[in-house]
Amino acid sequence: MSSRSPDRKTRITVLVALSANLVITVAKTTGGLVSGSPALLSEAAHSVADSFNEIFLLVALRRSRRPADATHPFGYGKERFFWALLAAVGIFSVGGGFSFFQAFEALTGGEQERSRGAYLAGLTVLVVALMAEGGSLLRALYQASHHPGRGIGRDPALRTVVAEDGSAVVGVLLAMTGMLLHLMTGSVVWEACASLSIGLLLVYVAYRLGREARSQLVGESVDPELRGRIMALVEAQPEIDNVAELLTMRLGLDSFLVAARVDLVPGLDSEEVELVCVRIKRSVRKTWPEVDHVFLDVTEAPPGEEGEEGEEGEESAGVAREPTDGRP
């Protein structure tokens, strides 16, 4: 199944977020240096991390579309998950680490006199950043709502953009609150608390993104409902006496494999077994085009003893094992 159209929309979403972050990074850095605001400088580091991460996501979108080859027979779909994991590491190390550093510097460096104009300049930058980050977030949420099959939970690129933009909006609000309280009370502790809060927020976001990417990268199965439908289709074939085991694994955003250990009805010769296997895998792929590979292992596993049968039982089966791939 072609994924170029949804990928194109995801790429546009990432480019919108990248463009917004590049502009915001310059504005936040300039405003932070002029105003001396630790909260604003923390937000600048946040935007730097987001910009690098969006470059990672663009690389992932391009590399994950490469076709399978001899060295990667199952394709490059998991590139998305790898680069999403790197993005999570970037948020944690660059964004979170620098925010904690700014909080520590603000608390130990002593009060620095700042003019009201410096505060206003910093707040103006944050208001502009809030509008830009909010627009990018709305774009990502719009794509997620109009492409449920590629929603936030499945597409690591889209999920990362939504998490980055969402945390950026919250981070800007925290920075604005810290600056306003600093202006009203004269205590830099408020901005230090804002920087610390931004750092904690980014660490949490990085942890959630990293956990999701790790789960997909190490080999995640399809959801139970889809697995149940695949099981029902295989079991419904007249030549299938029992499905001893059915395994699935996602190979990419729109690709997964199916491996089943099946017991056929008695009396089939080797040629009939081959025809049955070909028909079953074609039926599975016709029903779910995103299934790139189907493997069938023919055995004589008695019903109710699937989990107890080991390799010895398979080797002693009367029907020869006949694995088949998903490309007749």
Secondary structure as GFF3:
##gff-version 3
##sequence-region A 1 328
A	DSSP	alpha_helix	4	35	.	.	.	ID=ss1
A	DSSP	alpha_helix	38	63	.	.	.	ID=ss2
A	DSSP	alpha_helix	79	90	.	.	.	ID=ss3
A	DSSP	pi_helix	91	96	.	.	.	ID=ss4
A	DSSP	alpha_helix	97	108	.	.	.	ID=ss5
A	DSSP	alpha_helix	116	146	.	.	.	ID=ss6
A	DSSP	three_ten_helix	148	150	.	.	.	ID=ss7
A	DSSP	alpha_helix	156	185	.	.	.	ID=ss8
A	DSSP	alpha_helix	189	217	.	.	.	ID=ss9
A	DSSP	alpha_helix	224	235	.	.	.	ID=ss10
A	DSSP	beta_strand	240	252	.	.	.	ID=ss11
A	DSSP	beta_strand	255	264	.	.	.	ID=ss12
A	DSSP	alpha_helix	270	287	.	.	.	ID=ss13
A	DSSP	beta_strand	291	299	.	.	.	ID=ss14
A	DSSP	alpha_helix	311	315	.	.	.	ID=ss15
###
